[in-house]
Structure formats: C-alpha cells, structure tokens
C-alpha cells in the first residue's frame, strides 16, 4: 500500500516544481534587454540560454532558477514513473 502512494507524492512534488519553474521563466522575460521581443528571446535554437545580449543579469539569474526547478521537477517525474513501474511489477 505504501509503495502505491510514493509515485503520487513524487508526481505532485514534480508538478509543483514545474509550476515554480514556469513562474521564474515568466519573471525572466521581464528582464529582457531593451528592444528584444519575447519571440526573439524564446523561439531560438538555443532558447536564449545564458545570453547576455538577450537578458539583463537579473533575467539570467531568473533563468538559472527556472532551470534548477525544471530539472528537479523532471527528475521527480521520472522517479515517479520508475516507482510506478516497480509497484506494477510487484502487484
């Protein structure tokens, strides 16, 4: 019974972290360099990652926070999937 609850907890925690990542991503765009549009900063092959010509230092700090929360949320989602698979095999 306890193993069945763990994937849910991990998935919910991952979802909360992803919501926080989106929050920081949105804040990052408040700190674009003058004249840089949302499309210019976002729809790029590199995604505007660590580009001082697109974002002010505050925006790059927000980008690092968004990345940290997004990667952690993804890891929790993958962990939830693995634990769910293990629970299904044991059932």
KAPEBEL-V167708 format. One record per helix or strand of 2 or more residues. SS is the DSSP state (~ for helix, > for strand). FROM is the first residue (numbers start at 1). TO is the last residue. Records with the same first field share a line. If there is no record, write none. Layout:
SS->FROM-TO  FROM-TO
This chain:
~->2-31  38-42  57-90
